Amino acid sequence: MGKVLIWIVIVFAVLFVLRLVNAQKAKRRHDQRANAPTQTMVRCVHCGVFVPRADAKPGPAGLTCGDPACLSR
Ligand SMILES: [Zn+2]
């Protein structure tokens, strides 16, 4: 009977540790998502497509999507 009790305690201890590890992983994932930089989207002045600000190309009339047809106008 004592052995069974010890095994039950061991199983619960292992489950508890696994739960802690999973909680840490989930927290890390959540933190990474929270710290990810948000990208500002800008609208192409010619075709109206939204592109990330980093990918937008400055054209004569304003920011464009980088398409040659939009850049030249
Ligand atoms: Zn465009």
N, CA, C, O and the ligand as a Tripos MOL2 file, in Angstrom:
@<TRIPOS>MOLECULE
protein
  293   291    74     0     0
PROTEIN
NO_CHARGES

@<TRIPOS>ATOM
      1 N           0.8300   -1.2080    0.0000 N.3       1 MET1
      2 CA          0.0000    0.0000    0.0000 C.3       1 MET1
      3 C           0.8630    1.2550    0.0000 C.2       1 MET1
      4 O           0.5620    2.2240   -0.6980 O.2       1 MET1
      5 N           1.9370    1.2340    0.7860 N.am      2 GLY2
      6 CA          2.8470    2.3820    0.8440 C.3       2 GLY2
      7 C           3.4790    2.6570   -0.5090 C.2       2 GLY2
      8 O           3.6480    3.8100   -0.9060 O.2       2 GLY2
      9 N           3.8320    1.5730   -1.2220 N.am      3 LYS3
     10 CA          4.4480    1.7290   -2.5460 C.3       3 LYS3
     11 C           3.5040    2.4240   -3.5180 C.2       3 LYS3
     12 O           3.9100    3.3000   -4.2820 O.2       3 LYS3
     13 N           2.2330    2.0190   -3.4760 N.am      4 VAL4
     14 CA          1.2420    2.6250   -4.3830 C.3       4 VAL4
     15 C           1.1400    4.1210   -4.1150 C.2       4 VAL4
     16 O           1.0870    4.9280   -5.0430 O.2       4 VAL4
     17 N           1.1140    4.4780   -2.8380 N.am      5 LEU5
     18 CA          1.0260    5.8920   -2.4600 C.3       5 LEU5
     19 C           2.2240    6.6710   -2.9900 C.2       5 LEU5
     20 O           2.0800    7.7790   -3.5070 O.2       5 LEU5
     21 N           3.4240    6.0700   -2.8530 N.am      6 ILE6
     22 CA          4.6400    6.7390   -3.3450 C.3       6 ILE6
     23 C           4.5560    6.9500   -4.8560 C.2       6 ILE6
     24 O           4.9080    8.0170   -5.3590 O.2       6 ILE6
     25 N           4.0810    5.9120   -5.5870 N.am      7 TRP7
     26 CA          3.9610    6.0490   -7.0360 C.3       7 TRP7
     27 C           2.9610    7.1410   -7.4230 C.2       7 TRP7
     28 O           3.1830    7.8930   -8.3720 O.2       7 TRP7
     29 N           1.8760    7.2140   -6.6870 N.am      8 ILE8
     30 CA          0.8770    8.2530   -6.9780 C.3       8 ILE8
     31 C           1.5000    9.6370   -6.7770 C.2       8 ILE8
     32 O           1.2940   10.5410   -7.5870 O.2       8 ILE8
     33 N           2.2670    9.7960   -5.6870 N.am      9 VAL9
     34 CA          2.9280   11.0850   -5.4200 C.3       9 VAL9
     35 C           3.9020   11.4020   -6.5470 C.2       9 VAL9
     36 O           3.9620   12.5390   -7.0140 O.2       9 VAL9
     37 N           4.6790   10.3870   -6.9930 N.am     10 ILE10
     38 CA          5.6560   10.6140   -8.0710 C.3      10 ILE10
     39 C           4.9510   11.0450   -9.3530 C.2      10 ILE10
     40 O           5.3870   11.9870  -10.0150 O.2      10 ILE10
     41 N           3.8680   10.3630   -9.7060 N.am     11 VAL11
     42 CA          3.1380   10.6990  -10.9310 C.3      11 VAL11
     43 C           2.6190   12.1370  -10.8520 C.2      11 VAL11
     44 O           2.7360   12.8930  -11.8160 O.2      11 VAL11
     45 N           2.0490   12.5120   -9.7090 N.am     12 PHE12
     46 CA          1.5450   13.8790   -9.5820 C.3      12 PHE12
     47 C           2.6690   14.9020   -9.6310 C.2      12 PHE12
     48 O           2.5000   15.9930  -10.1750 O.2      12 PHE12
     49 N           3.8380   14.5440   -9.0520 N.am     13 ALA13
     50 CA          4.9820   15.4560   -9.0900 C.3      13 ALA13
     51 C           5.4220   15.6720  -10.5310 C.2      13 ALA13
     52 O           5.7010   16.8030  -10.9280 O.2      13 ALA13
     53 N           5.4890   14.5850  -11.3300 N.am     14 VAL14
     54 CA          5.8990   14.7010  -12.7390 C.3      14 VAL14
     55 C           4.8900   15.5530  -13.5010 C.2      14 VAL14
     56 O           5.2760   16.4280  -14.2760 O.2      14 VAL14
     57 N           3.5990   15.3020  -13.2860 N.am     15 LEU15
     58 CA          2.5680   16.0860  -13.9740 C.3      15 LEU15
     59 C           2.6840   17.5710  -13.6100 C.2      15 LEU15
     60 O           2.5050   18.4430  -14.4610 O.2      15 LEU15
     61 N           2.9870   17.8450  -12.3350 N.am     16 PHE16
     62 CA          3.1230   19.2250  -11.8840 C.3      16 PHE16
     63 C           4.2860   19.9150  -12.5920 C.2      16 PHE16
     64 O           4.1740   21.0580  -13.0340 O.2      16 PHE16
     65 N           5.4260   19.1810  -12.6900 N.am     17 VAL17
     66 CA          6.6050   19.7540  -13.3560 C.3      17 VAL17
     67 C           6.2980   20.0140  -14.8270 C.2      17 VAL17
     68 O           6.6380   21.0730  -15.3540 O.2      17 VAL17
     69 N           5.6540   19.0490  -15.4960 N.am     18 LEU18
     70 CA          5.3090   19.2410  -16.9080 C.3      18 LEU18
     71 C           4.4050   20.4550  -17.0820 C.2      18 LEU18
     72 O           4.5480   21.2160  -18.0400 O.2      18 LEU18
     73 N           3.4850   20.6260  -16.1590 N.am     19 ARG19
     74 CA          2.5740   21.7590  -16.2190 C.3      19 ARG19
     75 C           3.3340   23.0770  -16.0910 C.2      19 ARG19
     76 O           3.0450   24.0420  -16.7980 O.2      19 ARG19
     77 N           4.3140   23.1070  -15.1760 N.am     20 LEU20
     78 CA          5.1240   24.3210  -15.0020 C.3      20 LEU20
     79 C           5.8980   24.6350  -16.2840 C.2      20 LEU20
     80 O           5.9580   25.7870  -16.7130 O.2      20 LEU20
     81 N           6.4920   23.5960  -16.8940 N.am     21 VAL21
     82 CA          7.2700   23.8070  -18.1190 C.3      21 VAL21
     83 C           6.3640   24.3470  -19.2220 C.2      21 VAL21
     84 O           6.7350   25.2780  -19.9380 O.2      21 VAL21
     85 N           5.1760   23.7610  -19.3560 N.am     22 ASN22
     86 CA          4.2390   24.2250  -20.3800 C.3      22 ASN22
     87 C           3.8230   25.6650  -20.1350 C.2      22 ASN22
     88 O           3.7150   26.4500  -21.0770 O.2      22 ASN22
     89 N           3.5900   26.0160  -18.8830 N.am     23 ALA23
     90 CA          3.1830   27.3840  -18.5560 C.3      23 ALA23
     91 C           4.2870   28.3600  -18.9250 C.2      23 ALA23
     92 O           4.0130   29.4420  -19.4450 O.2      23 ALA23
     93 N           5.5480   27.9810  -18.6550 N.am     24 GLN24
     94 CA          6.6700   28.8590  -19.0080 C.3      24 GLN24
     95 C           6.7590   29.0500  -20.5120 C.2      24 GLN24
     96 O           6.9680   30.1620  -20.9960 O.2      24 GLN24
     97 N           6.5960   27.9320  -21.2650 N.am     25 LYS25
     98 CA          6.6550   28.0270  -22.7210 C.3      25 LYS25
     99 C           5.5560   28.9410  -23.2390 C.2      25 LYS25
    100 O           5.7980   29.7840  -24.1030 O.2      25 LYS25
    101 N           4.3620   28.7770  -22.7170 N.am     26 ALA26
    102 CA          3.2290   29.5920  -23.1730 C.3      26 ALA26
    103 C           3.4740   31.0630  -22.8590 C.2      26 ALA26
    104 O           3.1510   31.9420  -23.6580 O.2      26 ALA26
    105 N           4.0490   31.3200  -21.6860 N.am     27 LYS27
    106 CA          4.3260   32.7100  -21.2970 C.3      27 LYS27
    107 C           5.3610   33.3130  -22.2380 C.2      27 LYS27
    108 O           5.2210   34.4560  -22.6730 O.2      27 LYS27
    109 N           6.4180   32.5290  -22.5550 N.am     28 ARG28
    110 CA          7.4590   33.0300  -23.4430 C.3      28 ARG28
    111 C           6.8740   33.3610  -24.8200 C.2      28 ARG28
    112 O           7.1710   34.3990  -25.4100 O.2      28 ARG28
    113 N           6.0110   32.4200  -25.3230 N.am     29 ARG29
    114 CA          5.3740   32.6660  -26.6220 C.3      29 ARG29
    115 C           4.5510   33.9490  -26.5810 C.2      29 ARG29
    116 O           4.5830   34.7600  -27.5060 O.2      29 ARG29
    117 N           3.8060   34.1120  -25.4750 N.am     30 HIS30
    118 CA          2.9610   35.2950  -25.3480 C.3      30 HIS30
    119 C           3.8200   36.5560  -25.3120 C.2      30 HIS30
    120 O           3.4790   37.5590  -25.9380 O.2      30 HIS30
    121 N           4.9460   36.5070  -24.5740 N.am     31 ASP31
    122 CA          5.8200   37.6720  -24.4760 C.3      31 ASP31
    123 C           6.4060   38.0250  -25.8410 C.2      31 ASP31
    124 O           6.4820   39.1970  -26.2110 O.2      31 ASP31
    125 N           6.8180   36.9950  -26.5850 N.am     32 GLN32
    126 CA          7.3890   37.2500  -27.9090 C.3      32 GLN32
    127 C           6.3690   37.9560  -28.7950 C.2      32 GLN32
    128 O           6.6870   38.9080  -29.5070 O.2      32 GLN32
    129 N           5.1240   37.4580  -28.7310 N.am     33 ARG33
    130 CA          4.0840   38.0530  -29.5560 C.3      33 ARG33
    131 C           3.8270   39.4950  -29.1260 C.2      33 ARG33
    132 O           3.5960   40.3670  -29.9630 O.2      33 ARG33
    133 N           3.8700   39.7390  -27.8180 N.am     34 ALA34
    134 CA          3.6010   41.0840  -27.3120 C.3      34 ALA34
    135 C           4.7200   42.0400  -27.6910 C.2      34 ALA34
    136 O           4.4710   43.2260  -27.9030 O.2      34 ALA34
    137 N           5.9780   41.5320  -27.7830 N.am     35 ASN35
    138 CA          7.1120   42.4040  -28.0830 C.3      35 ASN35
    139 C           7.3540   42.5680  -29.5800 C.2      35 ASN35
    140 O           8.1820   43.3860  -29.9800 O.2      35 ASN35
    141 N           6.6480   41.8050  -30.4140 N.am     36 ALA36
    142 CA          6.8510   41.9130  -31.8530 C.3      36 ALA36
    143 C           6.4790   43.3210  -32.3010 C.2      36 ALA36
    144 O           5.4200   43.8320  -31.9370 O.2      36 ALA36
    145 N           7.3400   43.9440  -33.0850 N.am     37 PRO37
    146 CA          7.0330   45.3080  -33.5020 C.3      37 PRO37
    147 C           5.8140   45.3310  -34.4140 C.2      37 PRO37
    148 O           5.6620   44.4780  -35.2880 O.2      37 PRO37
    149 N           4.9700   46.2940  -34.2030 N.am     38 THR38
    150 CA          3.7880   46.4090  -35.0610 C.3      38 THR38
    151 C           4.1890   47.2050  -36.2890 C.2      38 THR38
    152 O           4.8660   48.2290  -36.1910 O.2      38 THR38
    153 N           3.7630   46.7220  -37.4430 N.am     39 GLN39
    154 CA          4.1180   47.3890  -38.6850 C.3      39 GLN39
    155 C           3.0120   48.3460  -39.0810 C.2      39 GLN39
    156 O           1.8330   47.9940  -39.1090 O.2      39 GLN39
    157 N           3.4190   49.5450  -39.3820 N.am     40 THR40
    158 CA          2.4580   50.5240  -39.8640 C.3      40 THR40
    159 C           2.2310   50.2750  -41.3480 C.2      40 THR40
    160 O           3.1810   50.1500  -42.1200 O.2      40 THR40
    161 N           0.9650   50.2040  -41.7370 N.am     41 MET41
    162 CA          0.6380   49.9990  -43.1330 C.3      41 MET41
    163 C           0.3530   51.3640  -43.7710 C.2      41 MET41
    164 O          -0.3330   52.2070  -43.1920 O.2      41 MET41
    165 N           0.8920   51.5560  -44.9620 N.am     42 VAL42
    166 CA          0.6220   52.8080  -45.6740 C.3      42 VAL42
    167 C          -0.0610   52.4660  -46.9940 C.2      42 VAL42
    168 O           0.1070   51.3670  -47.5230 O.2      42 VAL42
    169 N          -0.8190   53.4000  -47.5120 N.am     43 ARG43
    170 CA         -1.5970   53.1790  -48.7280 C.3      43 ARG43
    171 C          -0.8540   53.7770  -49.9120 C.2      43 ARG43
    172 O          -0.3700   54.9080  -49.8530 O.2      43 ARG43
    173 N          -0.7720   53.0050  -50.9870 N.am     44 CYS44
    174 CA         -0.1730   53.4980  -52.2230 C.3      44 CYS44
    175 C          -1.0690   54.6130  -52.7620 C.2      44 CYS44
    176 O          -2.2890   54.4610  -52.8390 O.2      44 CYS44
    177 N          -0.4390   55.7490  -53.1390 N.am     45 VAL45
    178 CA         -1.2320   56.8950  -53.5890 C.3      45 VAL45
    179 C          -1.8720   56.6360  -54.9480 C.2      45 VAL45
    180 O          -2.8120   57.3360  -55.3230 O.2      45 VAL45
    181 N          -1.3790   55.6360  -55.7000 N.am     46 HIS46
    182 CA         -1.9120   55.4080  -57.0410 C.3      46 HIS46
    183 C          -2.9000   54.2530  -57.0930 C.2      46 HIS46
    184 O          -4.0370   54.4380  -57.5260 O.2      46 HIS46
    185 N          -2.4840   53.0500  -56.6540 N.am     47 CYS47
    186 CA         -3.3810   51.9000  -56.8090 C.3      47 CYS47
    187 C          -4.1640   51.5870  -55.5340 C.2      47 CYS47
    188 O          -5.0980   50.7860  -55.5740 O.2      47 CYS47
    189 N          -3.8060   52.2000  -54.4070 N.am     48 GLY48
    190 CA         -4.5740   52.0140  -53.1850 C.3      48 GLY48
    191 C          -4.2260   50.7690  -52.3950 C.2      48 GLY48
    192 O          -4.8890   50.4570  -51.4060 O.2      48 GLY48
    193 N          -3.1890   50.0510  -52.8210 N.am     49 VAL49
    194 CA         -2.7870   48.8410  -52.1000 C.3      49 VAL49
    195 C          -2.0920   49.2480  -50.7990 C.2      49 VAL49
    196 O          -1.3140   50.2020  -50.7740 O.2      49 VAL49
    197 N          -2.3790   48.5130  -49.7200 N.am     50 PHE50
    198 CA         -1.7130   48.7730  -48.4510 C.3      50 PHE50
    199 C          -0.4360   47.9460  -48.3730 C.2      50 PHE50
    200 O          -0.4620   46.7370  -48.6040 O.2      50 PHE50
    201 N           0.6690   48.5870  -48.0520 N.am     51 VAL51
    202 CA          1.9590   47.9050  -47.9090 C.3      51 VAL51
    203 C           2.5930   48.3390  -46.5990 C.2      51 VAL51
    204 O           2.3150   49.4380  -46.1200 O.2      51 VAL51
    205 N           3.4630   47.4800  -45.9930 N.am     52 PRO52
    206 CA          4.1760   47.9020  -44.7890 C.3      52 PRO52
    207 C           5.0260   49.1310  -45.0980 C.2      52 PRO52
    208 O           5.5740   49.2620  -46.1930 O.2      52 PRO52
    209 N           5.1280   50.0330  -44.1120 N.am     53 ARG53
    210 CA          5.8680   51.2830  -44.3460 C.3      53 ARG53
    211 C           7.2890   51.0050  -44.8210 C.2      53 ARG53
    212 O           7.8260   51.7540  -45.6370 O.2      53 ARG53
    213 N           7.9120   49.9190  -44.3090 N.am     54 ALA54
    214 CA          9.2940   49.6070  -44.6730 C.3      54 ALA54
    215 C           9.4070   49.2460  -46.1550 C.2      54 ALA54
    216 O          10.4550   49.4630  -46.7640 O.2      54 ALA54
    217 N           8.3300   48.6930  -46.7470 N.am     55 ASP55
    218 CA          8.3640   48.2910  -48.1570 C.3      55 ASP55
    219 C           7.8790   49.3860  -49.0940 C.2      55 ASP55
    220 O           8.0200   49.2620  -50.3110 O.2      55 ASP55
    221 N           7.3140   50.4510  -48.5500 N.am     56 ALA56
    222 CA          6.7720   51.5110  -49.3970 C.3      56 ALA56
    223 C           7.9130   52.3050  -50.0330 C.2      56 ALA56
    224 O           8.9420   52.5520  -49.4040 O.2      56 ALA56
    225 N           7.7100   52.6960  -51.2840 N.am     57 LYS57
    226 CA          8.7280   53.4850  -52.0080 C.3      57 LYS57
    227 C           8.1870   54.8960  -52.2050 C.2      57 LYS57
    228 O           7.0440   55.0800  -52.6220 O.2      57 LYS57
    229 N           9.0180   55.8880  -51.9010 N.am     58 PRO58
    230 CA          8.5510   57.2590  -52.0990 C.3      58 PRO58
    231 C           8.4950   57.6050  -53.5880 C.2      58 PRO58
    232 O           9.4870   57.4590  -54.3020 O.2      58 PRO58
    233 N           7.3550   58.0540  -54.0410 N.am     59 GLY59
    234 CA          7.1820   58.4720  -55.4320 C.3      59 GLY59
    235 C           6.9750   59.9720  -55.4780 C.2      59 GLY59
    236 O           6.9850   60.6330  -54.4400 O.2      59 GLY59
    237 N           6.7840   60.5190  -56.6760 N.am     60 PRO60
    238 CA          6.6080   61.9720  -56.7980 C.3      60 PRO60
    239 C           5.3690   62.4810  -56.0490 C.2      60 PRO60
    240 O           5.3810   63.5980  -55.5340 O.2      60 PRO60
    241 N           4.3060   61.6790  -55.9840 N.am     61 ALA61
    242 CA          3.0650   62.1450  -55.3590 C.3      61 ALA61
    243 C           2.9170   61.6520  -53.9260 C.2      61 ALA61
    244 O           1.9510   62.0130  -53.2540 O.2      61 ALA61
    245 N           3.8470   60.8400  -53.4450 N.am     62 GLY62
    246 CA          3.7490   60.3060  -52.0870 C.3      62 GLY62
    247 C           4.2400   58.8770  -52.0530 C.2      62 GLY62
    248 O           4.9170   58.4350  -52.9810 O.2      62 GLY62
    249 N           3.9150   58.1490  -51.0050 N.am     63 LEU63
    250 CA          4.3840   56.7630  -50.8680 C.3      63 LEU63
    251 C           3.6160   55.8510  -51.8320 C.2      63 LEU63
    252 O           2.3990   55.9600  -51.9770 O.2      63 LEU63
    253 N           4.3500   54.9620  -52.4770 N.am     64 THR64
    254 CA          3.7320   54.0210  -53.4050 C.3      64 THR64
    255 C           4.0780   52.6040  -53.0030 C.2      64 THR64
    256 O           4.9080   52.3770  -52.1230 O.2      64 THR64
    257 N           3.4240   51.6370  -53.6680 N.am     65 CYS65
    258 CA          3.6200   50.2290  -53.3280 C.3      65 CYS65
    259 C           4.9360   49.6820  -53.8810 C.2      65 CYS65
    260 O           5.3470   48.5850  -53.5030 O.2      65 CYS65
    261 N           5.5970   50.4150  -54.7580 N.am     66 GLY66
    262 CA          6.8590   49.9530  -55.3230 C.3      66 GLY66
    263 C           6.6780   49.3630  -56.7060 C.2      66 GLY66
    264 O           7.6610   49.0320  -57.3690 O.2      66 GLY66
    265 N           5.4370   49.2250  -57.1560 N.am     67 ASP67
    266 CA          5.1640   48.7340  -58.5130 C.3      67 ASP67
    267 C           5.6840   49.7750  -59.5070 C.2      67 ASP67
    268 O           5.4290   50.9670  -59.3330 O.2      67 ASP67
    269 N           6.4120   49.3440  -60.5500 N.am     68 PRO68
    270 CA          6.9670   50.3320  -61.4990 C.3      68 PRO68
    271 C           5.8980   51.2460  -62.0840 C.2      68 PRO68
    272 O           6.1570   52.4280  -62.3110 O.2      68 PRO68
    273 N           4.7080   50.7230  -62.3300 N.am     69 ALA69
    274 CA          3.6450   51.5470  -62.8960 C.3      69 ALA69
    275 C           3.2460   52.6560  -61.9330 C.2      69 ALA69
    276 O           2.9260   53.7670  -62.3570 O.2      69 ALA69
    277 N           3.2660   52.3560  -60.6420 N.am     70 CYS70
    278 CA          2.8930   53.3660  -59.6370 C.3      70 CYS70
    279 C           4.0390   54.3390  -59.3820 C.2      70 CYS70
    280 O           3.8160   55.5240  -59.1360 O.2      70 CYS70
    281 N           5.2730   53.8250  -59.4440 N.am     71 LEU71
    282 CA          6.4330   54.6810  -59.1660 C.3      71 LEU71
    283 C           6.6070   55.7570  -60.2210 C.2      71 LEU71
    284 O           6.9960   56.8810  -59.9020 O.2      71 LEU71
    285 N           6.3220   55.4250  -61.4830 N.am     72 SER72
    286 CA          6.5900   56.3700  -62.5610 C.3      72 SER72
    287 C           5.5180   57.4460  -62.6620 C.2      72 SER72
    288 O           5.7620   58.5060  -63.2370 O.2      72 SER72
    289 N           4.3220   57.1860  -62.1050 N.am     73 ARG73
    290 CA          3.2490   58.1800  -62.2510 C.3      73 ARG73
    291 C           3.4040   59.3340  -61.2960 C.2      73 ARG73
    292 O           2.5810   60.2500  -61.2970 O.2      73 ARG73
    293 ZN          0.6310   51.0410  -56.2390 Zn       74 ZN74
@<TRIPOS>BOND
     1     1     2 1
     2     2     3 1
     3     3     4 2
     4     3     5 am
     5     5     6 1
     6     6     7 1
     7     7     8 2
     8     7     9 am
     9     9    10 1
    10    10    11 1
    11    11    12 2
    12    11    13 am
    13    13    14 1
    14    14    15 1
    15    15    16 2
    16    15    17 am
    17    17    18 1
    18    18    19 1
    19    19    20 2
    20    19    21 am
    21    21    22 1
    22    22    23 1
    23    23    24 2
    24    23    25 am
    25    25    26 1
    26    26    27 1
    27    27    28 2
    28    27    29 am
    29    29    30 1
    30    30    31 1
    31    31    32 2
    32    31    33 am
    33    33    34 1
    34    34    35 1
    35    35    36 2
    36    35    37 am
    37    37    38 1
    38    38    39 1
    39    39    40 2
    40    39    41 am
    41    41    42 1
    42    42    43 1
    43    43    44 2
    44    43    45 am
    45    45    46 1
    46    46    47 1
    47    47    48 2
    48    47    49 am
    49    49    50 1
    50    50    51 1
    51    51    52 2
    52    51    53 am
    53    53    54 1
    54    54    55 1
    55    55    56 2
    56    55    57 am
    57    57    58 1
    58    58    59 1
    59    59    60 2
    60    59    61 am
    61    61    62 1
    62    62    63 1
    63    63    64 2
    64    63    65 am
    65    65    66 1
    66    66    67 1
    67    67    68 2
    68    67    69 am
    69    69    70 1
    70    70    71 1
    71    71    72 2
    72    71    73 am
    73    73    74 1
    74    74    75 1
    75    75    76 2
    76    75    77 am
    77    77    78 1
    78    78    79 1
    79    79    80 2
    80    79    81 am
    81    81    82 1
    82    82    83 1
    83    83    84 2
    84    83    85 am
    85    85    86 1
    86    86    87 1
    87    87    88 2
    88    87    89 am
    89    89    90 1
    90    90    91 1
    91    91    92 2
    92    91    93 am
    93    93    94 1
    94    94    95 1
    95    95    96 2
    96    95    97 am
    97    97    98 1
    98    98    99 1
    99    99   100 2
   100    99   101 am
   101   101   102 1
   102   102   103 1
   103   103   104 2
   104   103   105 am
   105   105   106 1
   106   106   107 1
   107   107   108 2
   108   107   109 am
   109   109   110 1
   110   110   111 1
   111   111   112 2
   112   111   113 am
   113   113   114 1
   114   114   115 1
   115   115   116 2
   116   115   117 am
   117   117   118 1
   118   118   119 1
   119   119   120 2
   120   119   121 am
   121   121   122 1
   122   122   123 1
   123   123   124 2
   124   123   125 am
   125   125   126 1
   126   126   127 1
   127   127   128 2
   128   127   129 am
   129   129   130 1
   130   130   131 1
   131   131   132 2
   132   131   133 am
   133   133   134 1
   134   134   135 1
   135   135   136 2
   136   135   137 am
   137   137   138 1
   138   138   139 1
   139   139   140 2
   140   139   141 am
   141   141   142 1
   142   142   143 1
   143   143   144 2
   144   143   145 am
   145   145   146 1
   146   146   147 1
   147   147   148 2
   148   147   149 am
   149   149   150 1
   150   150   151 1
   151   151   152 2
   152   151   153 am
   153   153   154 1
   154   154   155 1
   155   155   156 2
   156   155   157 am
   157   157   158 1
   158   158   159 1
   159   159   160 2
   160   159   161 am
   161   161   162 1
   162   162   163 1
   163   163   164 2
   164   163   165 am
   165   165   166 1
   166   166   167 1
   167   167   168 2
   168   167   169 am
   169   169   170 1
   170   170   171 1
   171   171   172 2
   172   171   173 am
   173   173   174 1
   174   174   175 1
   175   175   176 2
   176   175   177 am
   177   177   178 1
   178   178   179 1
   179   179   180 2
   180   179   181 am
   181   181   182 1
   182   182   183 1
   183   183   184 2
   184   183   185 am
   185   185   186 1
   186   186   187 1
   187   187   188 2
   188   187   189 am
   189   189   190 1
   190   190   191 1
   191   191   192 2
   192   191   193 am
   193   193   194 1
   194   194   195 1
   195   195   196 2
   196   195   197 am
   197   197   198 1
   198   198   199 1
   199   199   200 2
   200   199   201 am
   201   201   202 1
   202   202   203 1
   203   203   204 2
   204   203   205 am
   205   205   206 1
   206   206   207 1
   207   207   208 2
   208   207   209 am
   209   209   210 1
   210   210   211 1
   211   211   212 2
   212   211   213 am
   213   213   214 1
   214   214   215 1
   215   215   216 2
   216   215   217 am
   217   217   218 1
   218   218   219 1
   219   219   220 2
   220   219   221 am
   221   221   222 1
   222   222   223 1
   223   223   224 2
   224   223   225 am
   225   225   226 1
   226   226   227 1
   227   227   228 2
   228   227   229 am
   229   229   230 1
   230   230   231 1
   231   231   232 2
   232   231   233 am
   233   233   234 1
   234   234   235 1
   235   235   236 2
   236   235   237 am
   237   237   238 1
   238   238   239 1
   239   239   240 2
   240   239   241 am
   241   241   242 1
   242   242   243 1
   243   243   244 2
   244   243   245 am
   245   245   246 1
   246   246   247 1
   247   247   248 2
   248   247   249 am
   249   249   250 1
   250   250   251 1
   251   251   252 2
   252   251   253 am
   253   253   254 1
   254   254   255 1
   255   255   256 2
   256   255   257 am
   257   257   258 1
   258   258   259 1
   259   259   260 2
   260   259   261 am
   261   261   262 1
   262   262   263 1
   263   263   264 2
   264   263   265 am
   265   265   266 1
   266   266   267 1
   267   267   268 2
   268   267   269 am
   269   269   270 1
   270   270   271 1
   271   271   272 2
   272   271   273 am
   273   273   274 1
   274   274   275 1
   275   275   276 2
   276   275   277 am
   277   277   278 1
   278   278   279 1
   279   279   280 2
   280   279   281 am
   281   281   282 1
   282   282   283 1
   283   283   284 2
   284   283   285 am
   285   285   286 1
   286   286   287 1
   287   287   288 2
   288   287   289 am
   289   289   290 1
   290   290   291 1
   291   291   292 2
@<TRIPOS>SUBSTRUCTURE
     1 MET1         2 RESIDUE 1 A MET
     2 GLY2         6 RESIDUE 1 A GLY
     3 LYS3        10 RESIDUE 1 A LYS
     4 VAL4        14 RESIDUE 1 A VAL
     5 LEU5        18 RESIDUE 1 A LEU
     6 ILE6        22 RESIDUE 1 A ILE
     7 TRP7        26 RESIDUE 1 A TRP
     8 ILE8        30 RESIDUE 1 A ILE
     9 VAL9        34 RESIDUE 1 A VAL
    10 ILE10       38 RESIDUE 1 A ILE
    11 VAL11       42 RESIDUE 1 A VAL
    12 PHE12       46 RESIDUE 1 A PHE
    13 ALA13       50 RESIDUE 1 A ALA
    14 VAL14       54 RESIDUE 1 A VAL
    15 LEU15       58 RESIDUE 1 A LEU
    16 PHE16       62 RESIDUE 1 A PHE
    17 VAL17       66 RESIDUE 1 A VAL
    18 LEU18       70 RESIDUE 1 A LEU
    19 ARG19       74 RESIDUE 1 A ARG
    20 LEU20       78 RESIDUE 1 A LEU
    21 VAL21       82 RESIDUE 1 A VAL
    22 ASN22       86 RESIDUE 1 A ASN
    23 ALA23       90 RESIDUE 1 A ALA
    24 GLN24       94 RESIDUE 1 A GLN
    25 LYS25       98 RESIDUE 1 A LYS
    26 ALA26      102 RESIDUE 1 A ALA
    27 LYS27      106 RESIDUE 1 A LYS
    28 ARG28      110 RESIDUE 1 A ARG
    29 ARG29      114 RESIDUE 1 A ARG
    30 HIS30      118 RESIDUE 1 A HIS
    31 ASP31      122 RESIDUE 1 A ASP
    32 GLN32      126 RESIDUE 1 A GLN
    33 ARG33      130 RESIDUE 1 A ARG
    34 ALA34      134 RESIDUE 1 A ALA
    35 ASN35      138 RESIDUE 1 A ASN
    36 ALA36      142 RESIDUE 1 A ALA
    37 PRO37      146 RESIDUE 1 A PRO
    38 THR38      150 RESIDUE 1 A THR
    39 GLN39      154 RESIDUE 1 A GLN
    40 THR40      158 RESIDUE 1 A THR
    41 MET41      162 RESIDUE 1 A MET
    42 VAL42      166 RESIDUE 1 A VAL
    43 ARG43      170 RESIDUE 1 A ARG
    44 CYS44      174 RESIDUE 1 A CYS
    45 VAL45      178 RESIDUE 1 A VAL
    46 HIS46      182 RESIDUE 1 A HIS
    47 CYS47      186 RESIDUE 1 A CYS
    48 GLY48      190 RESIDUE 1 A GLY
    49 VAL49      194 RESIDUE 1 A VAL
    50 PHE50      198 RESIDUE 1 A PHE
    51 VAL51      202 RESIDUE 1 A VAL
    52 PRO52      206 RESIDUE 1 A PRO
    53 ARG53      210 RESIDUE 1 A ARG
    54 ALA54      214 RESIDUE 1 A ALA
    55 ASP55      218 RESIDUE 1 A ASP
    56 ALA56      222 RESIDUE 1 A ALA
    57 LYS57      226 RESIDUE 1 A LYS
    58 PRO58      230 RESIDUE 1 A PRO
    59 GLY59      234 RESIDUE 1 A GLY
    60 PRO60      238 RESIDUE 1 A PRO
    61 ALA61      242 RESIDUE 1 A ALA
    62 GLY62      246 RESIDUE 1 A GLY
    63 LEU63      250 RESIDUE 1 A LEU
    64 THR64      254 RESIDUE 1 A THR
    65 CYS65      258 RESIDUE 1 A CYS
    66 GLY66      262 RESIDUE 1 A GLY
    67 ASP67      266 RESIDUE 1 A ASP
    68 PRO68      270 RESIDUE 1 A PRO
    69 ALA69      274 RESIDUE 1 A ALA
    70 CYS70      278 RESIDUE 1 A CYS
    71 LEU71      282 RESIDUE 1 A LEU
    72 SER72      286 RESIDUE 1 A SER
    73 ARG73      290 RESIDUE 1 A ARG
    74 ZN74       293 GROUP 0 **** ****
